[in-house]
Amino acid sequence: MEQRVREICLAFPEVTEKLSHGAPSFFVRKQFVMLWPDGHHDDELPHLWCAAPPGAQEELTTTEAERFFRPPYVGHRGWLGVRLDGDVDWDEIAAVCEEAYRTVAPKKLVAQLDG
């Protein structure tokens, strides 16, 4: 799981990986994904937190609450929590990570991604 998330995130232009609060985290100038392979605090299941476009957190946590949640600490900024237990749809995770990247990346890097 950790390697799959790493491969997805590092495929985007100019992404770096660093540990943040002991968790693998991915940055494009700013942080856009944080992976918790062993869970975090009360959420003892593998999951990630990611930046999300406006409205996405509310929509997904309402319509698909079994997979998406409002994460602590960053949820107030619109970030999205995504469960990685059970049967993970890796195409969906790639799409969520791409949206997170697009949410924080500079316009020139988003254009490069679209190029």
MMTF fields as JSON, N, C-alpha, C and O atoms, coordinates in Angstrom:
{
  "mmtfVersion": "1.0.0",
  "mmtfProducer": "UNKNOWN",
  "numBonds": 459,
  "numAtoms": 460,
  "numGroups": 115,
  "numChains": 1,
  "numModels": 1,
  "chainsPerModel": [1],
  "groupsPerChain": [115],
  "chainIdList": ["A"],
  "bondAtomList": [4, 2, 8, 6, 12, 10, 16, 14, 20, 18, 24, 22, 28, 26, 32, 30, 36, 34, 40, 38, 44, 42, 48, 46, 52, 50, 56, 54, 60, 58, 64, 62, 68, 66, 72, 70, 76, 74, 80, 78, 84, 82, 88, 86, 92, 90, 96, 94, 100, 98, 104, 102, 108, 106, 112, 110, 116, 114, 120, 118, 124, 122, 128, 126, 132, 130, 136, 134, 140, 138, 144, 142, 148, 146, 152, 150, 156, 154, 160, 158, 164, 162, 168, 166, 172, 170, 176, 174, 180, 178, 184, 182, 188, 186, 192, 190, 196, 194, 200, 198, 204, 202, 208, 206, 212, 210, 216, 214, 220, 218, 224, 222, 228, 226, 232, 230, 236, 234, 240, 238, 244, 242, 248, 246, 252, 250, 256, 254, 260, 258, 264, 262, 268, 266, 272, 270, 276, 274, 280, 278, 284, 282, 288, 286, 292, 290, 296, 294, 300, 298, 304, 302, 308, 306, 312, 310, 316, 314, 320, 318, 324, 322, 328, 326, 332, 330, 336, 334, 340, 338, 344, 342, 348, 346, 352, 350, 356, 354, 360, 358, 364, 362, 368, 366, 372, 370, 376, 374, 380, 378, 384, 382, 388, 386, 392, 390, 396, 394, 400, 398, 404, 402, 408, 406, 412, 410, 416, 414, 420, 418, 424, 422, 428, 426, 432, 430, 436, 434, 440, 438, 444, 442, 448, 446, 452, 450, 456, 454],
  "bondOrderList": [1, 1, 1, 1, 1, 1, 1, 1, 1, 1, 1, 1, 1, 1, 1, 1, 1, 1, 1, 1, 1, 1, 1, 1, 1, 1, 1, 1, 1, 1, 1, 1, 1, 1, 1, 1, 1, 1, 1, 1, 1, 1, 1, 1, 1, 1, 1, 1, 1, 1, 1, 1, 1, 1, 1, 1, 1, 1, 1, 1, 1, 1, 1, 1, 1, 1, 1, 1, 1, 1, 1, 1, 1, 1, 1, 1, 1, 1, 1, 1, 1, 1, 1, 1, 1, 1, 1, 1, 1, 1, 1, 1, 1, 1, 1, 1, 1, 1, 1, 1, 1, 1, 1, 1, 1, 1, 1, 1, 1, 1, 1, 1, 1, 1],
  "groupList": [{"groupName": "MET", "atomNameList": ["N", "CA", "C", "O"], "elementList": ["N", "C", "C", "O"], "formalChargeList": [0, 0, 0, 0], "bondAtomList": [1, 0, 2, 1, 3, 2], "bondOrderList": [1, 1, 2], "singleLetterCode": "M", "chemCompType": "L-PEPTIDE LINKING"}, {"groupName": "GLU", "atomNameList": ["N", "CA", "C", "O"], "elementList": ["N", "C", "C", "O"], "formalChargeList": [0, 0, 0, 0], "bondAtomList": [1, 0, 2, 1, 3, 2], "bondOrderList": [1, 1, 2], "singleLetterCode": "E", "chemCompType": "L-PEPTIDE LINKING"}, {"groupName": "GLN", "atomNameList": ["N", "CA", "C", "O"], "elementList": ["N", "C", "C", "O"], "formalChargeList": [0, 0, 0, 0], "bondAtomList": [1, 0, 2, 1, 3, 2], "bondOrderList": [1, 1, 2], "singleLetterCode": "Q", "chemCompType": "L-PEPTIDE LINKING"}, {"groupName": "ARG", "atomNameList": ["N", "CA", "C", "O"], "elementList": ["N", "C", "C", "O"], "formalChargeList": [0, 0, 0, 0], "bondAtomList": [1, 0, 2, 1, 3, 2], "bondOrderList": [1, 1, 2], "singleLetterCode": "R", "chemCompType": "L-PEPTIDE LINKING"}, {"groupName": "VAL", "atomNameList": ["N", "CA", "C", "O"], "elementList": ["N", "C", "C", "O"], "formalChargeList": [0, 0, 0, 0], "bondAtomList": [1, 0, 2, 1, 3, 2], "bondOrderList": [1, 1, 2], "singleLetterCode": "V", "chemCompType": "L-PEPTIDE LINKING"}, {"groupName": "ILE", "atomNameList": ["N", "CA", "C", "O"], "elementList": ["N", "C", "C", "O"], "formalChargeList": [0, 0, 0, 0], "bondAtomList": [1, 0, 2, 1, 3, 2], "bondOrderList": [1, 1, 2], "singleLetterCode": "I", "chemCompType": "L-PEPTIDE LINKING"}, {"groupName": "CYS", "atomNameList": ["N", "CA", "C", "O"], "elementList": ["N", "C", "C", "O"], "formalChargeList": [0, 0, 0, 0], "bondAtomList": [1, 0, 2, 1, 3, 2], "bondOrderList": [1, 1, 2], "singleLetterCode": "C", "chemCompType": "L-PEPTIDE LINKING"}, {"groupName": "LEU", "atomNameList": ["N", "CA", "C", "O"], "elementList": ["N", "C", "C", "O"], "formalChargeList": [0, 0, 0, 0], "bondAtomList": [1, 0, 2, 1, 3, 2], "bondOrderList": [1, 1, 2], "singleLetterCode": "L", "chemCompType": "L-PEPTIDE LINKING"}, {"groupName": "ALA", "atomNameList": ["N", "CA", "C", "O"], "elementList": ["N", "C", "C", "O"], "formalChargeList": [0, 0, 0, 0], "bondAtomList": [1, 0, 2, 1, 3, 2], "bondOrderList": [1, 1, 2], "singleLetterCode": "A", "chemCompType": "L-PEPTIDE LINKING"}, {"groupName": "PHE", "atomNameList": ["N", "CA", "C", "O"], "elementList": ["N", "C", "C", "O"], "formalChargeList": [0, 0, 0, 0], "bondAtomList": [1, 0, 2, 1, 3, 2], "bondOrderList": [1, 1, 2], "singleLetterCode": "F", "chemCompType": "L-PEPTIDE LINKING"}, {"groupName": "PRO", "atomNameList": ["N", "CA", "C", "O"], "elementList": ["N", "C", "C", "O"], "formalChargeList": [0, 0, 0, 0], "bondAtomList": [1, 0, 2, 1, 3, 2], "bondOrderList": [1, 1, 2], "singleLetterCode": "P", "chemCompType": "L-PEPTIDE LINKING"}, {"groupName": "THR", "atomNameList": ["N", "CA", "C", "O"], "elementList": ["N", "C", "C", "O"], "formalChargeList": [0, 0, 0, 0], "bondAtomList": [1, 0, 2, 1, 3, 2], "bondOrderList": [1, 1, 2], "singleLetterCode": "T", "chemCompType": "L-PEPTIDE LINKING"}, {"groupName": "LYS", "atomNameList": ["N", "CA", "C", "O"], "elementList": ["N", "C", "C", "O"], "formalChargeList": [0, 0, 0, 0], "bondAtomList": [1, 0, 2, 1, 3, 2], "bondOrderList": [1, 1, 2], "singleLetterCode": "K", "chemCompType": "L-PEPTIDE LINKING"}, {"groupName": "SER", "atomNameList": ["N", "CA", "C", "O"], "elementList": ["N", "C", "C", "O"], "formalChargeList": [0, 0, 0, 0], "bondAtomList": [1, 0, 2, 1, 3, 2], "bondOrderList": [1, 1, 2], "singleLetterCode": "S", "chemCompType": "L-PEPTIDE LINKING"}, {"groupName": "HIS", "atomNameList": ["N", "CA", "C", "O"], "elementList": ["N", "C", "C", "O"], "formalChargeList": [0, 0, 0, 0], "bondAtomList": [1, 0, 2, 1, 3, 2], "bondOrderList": [1, 1, 2], "singleLetterCode": "H", "chemCompType": "L-PEPTIDE LINKING"}, {"groupName": "GLY", "atomNameList": ["N", "CA", "C", "O"], "elementList": ["N", "C", "C", "O"], "formalChargeList": [0, 0, 0, 0], "bondAtomList": [1, 0, 2, 1, 3, 2], "bondOrderList": [1, 1, 2], "singleLetterCode": "G", "chemCompType": "PEPTIDE LINKING"}, {"groupName": "TRP", "atomNameList": ["N", "CA", "C", "O"], "elementList": ["N", "C", "C", "O"], "formalChargeList": [0, 0, 0, 0], "bondAtomList": [1, 0, 2, 1, 3, 2], "bondOrderList": [1, 1, 2], "singleLetterCode": "W", "chemCompType": "L-PEPTIDE LINKING"}, {"groupName": "ASP", "atomNameList": ["N", "CA", "C", "O"], "elementList": ["N", "C", "C", "O"], "formalChargeList": [0, 0, 0, 0], "bondAtomList": [1, 0, 2, 1, 3, 2], "bondOrderList": [1, 1, 2], "singleLetterCode": "D", "chemCompType": "L-PEPTIDE LINKING"}, {"groupName": "TYR", "atomNameList": ["N", "CA", "C", "O"], "elementList": ["N", "C", "C", "O"], "formalChargeList": [0, 0, 0, 0], "bondAtomList": [1, 0, 2, 1, 3, 2], "bondOrderList": [1, 1, 2], "singleLetterCode": "Y", "chemCompType": "L-PEPTIDE LINKING"}],
  "groupTypeList": [0, 1, 2, 3, 4, 3, 1, 5, 6, 7, 8, 9, 10, 1, 4, 11, 1, 12, 7, 13, 14, 15, 8, 10, 13, 9, 9, 4, 3, 12, 2, 9, 4, 0, 7, 16, 10, 17, 15, 14, 14, 17, 17, 1, 7, 10, 14, 7, 16, 6, 8, 8, 10, 10, 15, 8, 2, 1, 1, 7, 11, 11, 11, 1, 8, 1, 3, 9, 9, 3, 10, 10, 18, 4, 15, 14, 3, 15, 16, 7, 15, 4, 3, 7, 17, 15, 17, 4, 17, 16, 17, 1, 5, 8, 8, 4, 6, 1, 1, 8, 18, 3, 11, 4, 8, 10, 12, 12, 7, 4, 8, 2, 7, 17, 15],
  "groupIdList": [1, 2, 3, 4, 5, 6, 7, 8, 9, 10, 11, 12, 13, 14, 15, 16, 17, 18, 19, 20, 21, 22, 23, 24, 25, 26, 27, 28, 29, 30, 31, 32, 33, 34, 35, 36, 37, 38, 39, 40, 41, 42, 43, 44, 45, 46, 47, 48, 49, 50, 51, 52, 53, 54, 55, 56, 57, 58, 59, 60, 61, 62, 63, 64, 65, 66, 67, 68, 69, 70, 71, 72, 73, 74, 75, 76, 77, 78, 79, 80, 81, 82, 83, 84, 85, 86, 87, 88, 89, 90, 91, 92, 93, 94, 95, 96, 97, 98, 99, 100, 101, 102, 103, 104, 105, 106, 107, 108, 109, 110, 111, 112, 113, 114, 115],
  "secStructList": [7, 2, 2, 2, 2, 2, 2, 2, 2, 2, 6, 1, 6, 6, 7, 3, 3, 3, 3, 3, 6, 6, 3, 3, 3, 3, 3, 1, 1, 1, 3, 3, 3, 3, 3, 3, 6, 6, 7, 5, 6, 6, 5, 7, 1, 7, 3, 3, 3, 3, 7, 7, 7, 6, 6, 2, 2, 2, 2, 2, 2, 2, 2, 7, 6, 6, 6, 3, 3, 7, 7, 6, 6, 6, 4, 4, 4, 6, 7, 3, 3, 3, 3, 7, 1, 1, 1, 7, 7, 2, 2, 2, 2, 2, 2, 2, 2, 2, 2, 2, 2, 2, 2, 2, 1, 7, 2, 2, 2, 2, 2, 2, 2, 2, 7],
  "xCoordList": [0.813, 0.0, 0.86, 0.643, 1.83, 2.686, 3.405, 3.511, 3.899, 4.6, 3.656, 4.058, 2.423, 1.454, 1.168, 1.164, 0.927, 0.668, 1.897, 1.778, 3.066, 4.319, 4.451, 4.767, 4.213, 4.328, 3.341, 3.682, 2.128, 1.12, 1.58, 1.591, 1.957, 2.28, 3.572, 3.649, 4.584, 5.869, 5.842, 6.791, 4.77, 4.641, 4.246, 4.388, 3.758, 3.365, 4.605, 5.582, 4.577, 5.743, 6.194, 5.39, 7.494, 8.193, 7.728, 7.786, 7.272, 6.833, 8.025, 8.896, 8.045, 9.045, 8.325, 7.177, 9.019, 8.479, 9.315, 10.545, 8.643, 9.301, 8.43, 7.23, 9.047, 8.253, 7.685, 8.391, 6.423, 5.776, 4.985, 4.08, 5.325, 4.681, 4.825, 3.939, 5.947, 6.243, 5.564, 5.668, 4.87, 4.129, 4.696, 5.108, 4.723, 5.135, 4.193, 2.972, 4.784, 3.995, 4.565, 5.765, 3.694, 4.085, 3.786, 2.729, 4.768, 4.742, 4.985, 5.779, 4.301, 4.598, 4.565, 3.539, 5.687, 5.805, 5.085, 5.689, 3.795, 3.011, 2.619, 2.637, 2.272, 1.854, 0.498, -0.395, 0.362, -0.93, -1.447, -2.648, -0.592, -1.028, -0.201, 1.007, -0.865, -0.209, -0.762, -1.975, 0.115, -0.284, -0.098, 0.944, -1.113, -1.065, -1.242, -2.357, -0.171, -0.301, -0.777, -1.384, -0.507, -0.918, -2.011, -2.285, -2.624, -3.654, -3.065, -1.849, -3.953, -3.549, -4.584, -5.776, -4.139, -5.003, -6.199, -6.014, -7.408, -8.613, -8.896, -9.636, -8.326, -8.53, -7.421, -6.391, -7.625, -6.577, -6.572, -6.19, -6.986, -6.972, -6.13, -6.008, -5.55, -4.736, -5.595, -6.696, -5.066, -5.795, -4.831, -3.667, -5.332, -4.548, -5.404, -6.634, -4.725, -5.363, -4.865, -3.69, -5.728, -5.281, -6.036, -7.179, -5.365, -6.013, -7.152, -7.093, -8.177, -9.326, -9.862, -9.767, -10.421, -11.012, -12.225, -12.815, -12.602, -13.743, -14.994, -15.347, -15.645, -16.879, -16.726, -17.68, -15.546, -15.343, -15.483, -16.105, -14.902, -14.988, -16.442, -16.842, -17.216, -18.616, -19.388, -20.155, -19.188, -19.909, -19.552, -20.44, -18.249, -17.83, -18.091, -18.427, -17.939, -18.208, -19.704, -20.1, -20.523, -21.97, -22.45, -23.247, -21.959, -22.465, -21.753, -22.319, -20.506, -19.728, -18.981, -17.762, -19.726, -19.136, -18.417, -17.63, -18.667, -17.974, -16.513, -15.701, -16.167, -14.787, -14.114, -12.886, -14.884, -14.317, -14.737, -15.842, -13.844, -14.149, -13.424, -12.513, -13.856, -13.218, -12.084, -12.342, -10.835, -9.712, -9.494, -9.821, -8.937, -8.611, -7.48, -6.749, -7.348, -6.279, -6.376, -6.189, -6.66, -6.685, -8.072, -8.271, -9.019, -10.374, -11.022, -11.797, -10.711, -11.295, -10.822, -11.429, -9.73, -9.223, -9.761, -9.327, -10.7, -11.297, -10.613, -11.004, -9.59, -8.905, -9.847, -10.838, -9.51, -10.338, -9.571, -8.393, -10.223, -9.657, -10.188, -11.374, -9.298, -9.68, -9.215, -8.027, -10.145, -9.821, -9.088, -9.415, -8.087, -7.313, -7.373, -6.479, -8.414, -8.594, -9.595, -10.297, -9.654, -10.591, -10.103, -8.9, -11.035, -10.738, -10.541, -11.513, -9.288, -8.968, -9.05, -8.484, -9.755, -9.817, -8.657, -8.765, -7.559, -6.35, -6.499, -5.798, -7.388, -7.662, -8.328, -8.027, -9.225, -9.873, -8.852, -8.874, -7.969, -6.94, -6.041, -5.678, -5.676, -4.863, -5.602, -4.989, -6.892, -7.684, -7.777, -7.681, -7.964, -8.034, -6.694, -6.664, -5.596, -4.269, -4.004, -3.392, -4.462, -4.284, -5.076, -4.579, -6.298, -7.089, -6.397, -6.399, -5.809, -5.074, -3.9, -3.659, -3.174, -2.044, -2.533, -1.967, -3.571, -4.108, -4.592, -4.564, -5.034, -5.543, -4.439, -4.688, -3.227, -2.16, -1.021, -0.258, -0.874, 0.265, 0.136, -0.968, 1.281, 1.259, 0.667, 0.776, 0.043, -0.628, 0.291, -0.146, 1.567, 2.476, 2.713, 2.911, 2.694, 2.868, 1.594, 1.661, 0.446, -0.818, -0.863, -1.296, -0.419, -0.379, 0.587, 0.314, 1.693, 2.651, 2.022, 2.247, 1.249, 0.546, -0.442, -0.596, -1.102, -2.076, -1.417, -2.02, -0.138, 0.607, 0.601, 1.194],
  "yCoordList": [-1.19, 0.0, 1.26, 2.166, 1.313, 2.495, 2.724, 3.859, 1.646, 1.776, 2.235, 3.02, 1.762, 2.175, 3.666, 4.361, 4.168, 5.599, 6.393, 7.429, 5.921, 6.593, 6.692, 7.76, 5.593, 5.598, 6.567, 7.274, 6.598, 7.52, 8.96, 9.736, 9.316, 10.715, 11.185, 12.314, 10.328, 10.745, 10.834, 11.337, 10.354, 10.467, 11.883, 12.227, 12.698, 14.067, 14.969, 14.716, 16.015, 16.897, 17.546, 18.09, 17.471, 18.165, 17.794, 18.622, 16.568, 16.111, 15.575, 14.902, 15.883, 15.33, 14.617, 14.922, 13.675, 12.95, 13.276, 13.299, 13.525, 13.764, 13.146, 12.945, 12.852, 12.441, 13.694, 14.685, 13.638, 14.723, 14.08, 13.282, 14.425, 13.817, 12.295, 11.569, 11.822, 10.402, 9.65, 8.425, 10.359, 9.717, 10.128, 11.275, 9.206, 9.582, 10.655, 10.501, 11.741, 12.871, 13.365, 13.262, 13.9, 14.288, 15.766, 16.277, 16.431, 17.885, 18.302, 17.686, 19.339, 20.064, 21.53, 22.2, 22.006, 23.269, 23.155, 23.403, 22.78, 22.573, 21.101, 20.383, 20.678, 19.289, 19.057, 19.901, 17.878, 17.558, 16.18, 15.935, 15.275, 13.956, 13.555, 13.787, 12.952, 12.398, 10.989, 10.802, 10.014, 8.612, 8.105, 8.322, 7.434, 6.807, 5.301, 4.799, 4.564, 3.138, 2.301, 1.246, 2.763, 2.031, 2.766, 2.441, 3.735, 4.522, 5.689, 5.865, 6.482, 7.671, 7.926, 8.033, 8.022, 8.249, 7.292, 6.076, 7.825, 6.991, 6.199, 5.216, 6.608, 5.903, 4.873, 5.16, 3.668, 2.651, 1.785, 0.616, 2.344, 1.627, 2.426, 3.643, 1.765, 2.509, 3.519, 3.206, 4.728, 5.772, 6.872, 6.893, 7.764, 8.941, 10.177, 10.117, 11.292, 12.595, 13.317, 13.202, 14.053, 14.773, 16.076, 16.222, 17.012, 18.266, 17.929, 16.933, 18.751, 18.495, 19.825, 20.844, 19.813, 21.049, 21.453, 20.613, 22.719, 23.191, 22.341, 22.048, 21.958, 21.201, 19.692, 18.968, 19.202, 17.755, 17.018, 15.958, 17.583, 16.919, 16.729, 15.632, 17.783, 17.699, 16.7, 15.89, 16.758, 15.846, 14.385, 13.548, 14.077, 12.681, 12.111, 10.935, 12.925, 12.414, 12.217, 11.454, 12.889, 12.725, 11.54, 10.725, 11.454, 10.424, 9.087, 8.054, 9.09, 7.85, 7.775, 7.606, 7.901, 7.961, 6.682, 6.699, 5.588, 4.343, 4.375, 3.586, 5.27, 5.351, 6.683, 6.745, 7.749, 9.088, 9.695, 9.445, 10.505, 11.141, 12.475, 12.771, 13.268, 14.563, 14.309, 13.973, 14.465, 14.147, 15.212, 16.383, 14.784, 15.769, 16.68, 16.339, 17.822, 18.792, 19.526, 20.742, 18.835, 19.472, 19.471, 20.066, 18.813, 18.752, 20.117, 20.361, 21.01, 22.354, 23.143, 24.152, 22.681, 23.334, 22.662, 22.979, 21.739, 21.082, 19.787, 19.162, 19.372, 18.125, 16.947, 17.016, 15.864, 14.675, 13.489, 13.31, 12.684, 11.428, 10.298, 10.263, 9.362, 8.253, 6.943, 6.768, 6.033, 4.725, 3.869, 3.878, 3.127, 2.235, 0.792, -0.006, 0.468, -0.911, -1.592, -0.925, -2.882, -3.601, -3.653, -3.63, -3.721, -3.816, -2.407, -1.712, -1.988, -0.622, -0.505, -1.322, 0.511, 0.835, 1.789, 2.991, 1.255, 2.052, 3.105, 4.116, 2.895, 3.951, 5.143, 6.298, 4.853, 5.925, 6.659, 7.888, 5.919, 6.555, 7.434, 8.535, 6.966, 7.78, 9.065, 10.132, 8.982, 10.16, 11.134, 12.346, 10.602, 11.456, 12.159, 13.347, 11.439, 12.037, 13.091, 14.123, 12.827, 13.819, 15.09, 16.197, 14.934, 16.117, 16.886, 18.117, 16.161, 16.816, 17.602, 18.741, 16.993, 17.672, 18.934, 20.011, 18.806, 19.944, 21.06, 22.233, 20.699, 21.675, 22.584, 23.759, 22.063, 22.868, 23.223, 24.142, 22.544, 22.784, 24.132, 24.592, 24.754, 25.974, 25.69, 24.578, 26.707, 26.551, 26.001, 25.215, 26.404, 25.927, 24.418, 23.75, 23.88, 22.437, 21.685, 20.58, 22.263, 21.643, 21.618, 20.629, 22.702, 22.743, 21.686, 21.061, 21.486, 20.445, 19.057, 18.184, 18.864, 17.596, 17.36, 16.235, 18.418, 18.324, 18.218, 17.752, 18.672, 18.761, 17.532, 17.493],
  "zCoordList": [0.0, 0.0, 0.0, -0.804, 0.898, 0.976, -0.351, -0.816, -0.96, -2.232, -3.348, -4.206, -3.348, -4.38, -4.285, -5.301, -3.071, -2.885, -3.295, -3.949, -2.919, -3.279, -4.8, -5.323, -5.509, -6.97, -7.61, -8.558, -7.092, -7.622, -7.44, -8.396, -6.223, -5.915, -6.568, -7.052, -6.585, -7.157, -8.679, -9.281, -9.313, -10.764, -11.202, -12.375, -10.278, -10.615, -10.675, -9.97, -11.505, -11.65, -10.339, -9.582, -10.099, -9.004, -7.601, -6.692, -7.415, -6.094, -5.313, -5.864, -4.04, -3.131, -1.992, -1.669, -1.404, -0.256, 0.967, 0.903, 2.081, 3.36, 4.445, 4.261, 5.562, 6.728, 7.378, 7.564, 7.716, 8.437, 9.567, 9.324, 10.791, 11.963, 11.927, 12.378, 11.389, 11.341, 10.212, 10.138, 9.332, 8.247, 6.892, 6.721, 5.922, 4.568, 4.029, 4.056, 3.54, 3.061, 1.745, 1.494, 0.916, -0.433, -0.639, -0.27, -1.247, -1.376, -2.826, -3.536, -3.247, -4.474, -4.036, -4.147, -3.543, -2.83, -1.478, -0.435, -1.493, -0.277, -0.199, -1.198, 0.987, 1.193, 0.527, 0.593, -0.123, -0.718, -0.322, -0.437, 0.14, 0.609, 1.821, 1.87, 2.795, 3.977, 4.172, 4.261, 4.238, 4.339, 5.763, 6.382, 6.27, 7.587, 7.385, 7.53, 7.053, 6.754, 7.945, 7.757, 9.163, 10.364, 11.13, 12.285, 10.507, 11.162, 11.932, 11.995, 12.516, 13.263, 14.349, 14.061, 15.576, 16.733, 16.732, 16.769, 16.692, 16.791, 15.516, 15.556, 14.401, 13.135, 12.972, 12.361, 13.518, 13.537, 12.282, 12.334, 11.179, 9.912, 8.927, 9.068, 7.936, 6.98, 6.215, 5.762, 6.085, 5.37, 4.944, 5.346, 4.137, 3.783, 3.97, 3.963, 4.136, 4.164, 2.927, 2.578, 2.262, 1.074, 0.907, 1.34, 0.27, -0.095, -1.043, -1.763, -1.044, -1.918, -2.428, -1.743, -3.624, -4.137, -3.309, -2.631, -3.355, -2.568, -2.823, -3.965, -1.735, -1.814, -1.87, -1.585, -2.232, -2.385, -1.054, -0.988, 0.004, 1.31, 1.731, 2.121, 1.654, 2.079, 1.22, 1.741, -0.078, -0.968, -0.697, -0.54, -0.641, -0.506, 0.892, 1.025, 1.92, 3.266, 3.498, 4.379, 2.723, 2.82, 1.982, 2.446, 0.747, -0.171, -0.058, -0.416, 0.439, 0.533, 1.862, 1.897, 2.939, 4.279, 4.688, 5.635, 4.006, 4.343, 3.878, 4.362, 2.951, 2.443, 2.712, 2.783, 2.863, 3.013, 4.338, 4.82, 4.938, 6.218, 6.316, 5.544, 7.287, 7.554, 8.544, 9.7, 8.11, 9.001, 10.077, 9.885, 11.211, 12.249, 11.768, 10.838, 12.4, 12.167, 10.832, 10.798, 9.741, 8.422, 7.785, 6.726, 8.419, 7.882, 7.765, 6.84, 8.695, 8.648, 7.43, 7.069, 6.79, 5.574, 4.313, 3.205, 4.48, 3.322, 2.919, 1.933, 3.674, 3.333, 3.503, 4.229, 2.812, 2.768, 3.33, 3.023, 4.144, 4.615, 3.757, 3.427, 3.391, 2.521, 3.153, 3.424, 3.384, 3.961, 2.933, 1.747, 3.416, 2.55, 3.047, 2.765, 3.776, 4.217, 3.283, 2.522, 3.343, 2.479, 1.037, 0.778, 0.111, -1.311, -1.866, -2.159, -2.009, -2.425, -3.946, -4.672, -4.414, -5.839, -6.134, -5.895, -6.649, -6.84, -7.93, -7.901, -8.882, -9.873, -9.181, -9.485, -8.259, -7.506, -6.629, -6.55, -5.979, -5.142, -6.0, -5.584, -7.19, -8.1, -8.468, -8.52, -8.722, -9.078, -7.901, -8.088, -6.686, -5.497, -5.275, -4.952, -5.446, -5.283, -6.357, -6.084, -7.566, -8.639, -8.331, -8.538, -7.841, -7.46, -6.335, -6.327, -5.391, -4.303, -4.865, -4.466, -5.787, -6.438, -7.14, -6.95, -7.94, -8.693, -7.769, -8.142, -6.573, -5.619, -5.089, -4.82, -4.934, -4.324, -5.273, -4.972, -6.392, -7.295, -8.003, -8.294, -8.274, -9.082, -10.469, -10.987, -11.053, -12.348, -13.428, -14.269, -13.417, -14.469, -14.363, -15.378, -13.141, -12.979, -13.338, -13.876, -13.05, -13.479, -15.001, -15.59, -15.645, -17.102, -17.638, -18.663, -16.962, -17.357, -17.224, -18.062, -16.188, -15.987, -17.133, -17.607, -17.566, -18.649, -20.024, -20.99, -20.083, -21.347, -22.145, -23.224]
}
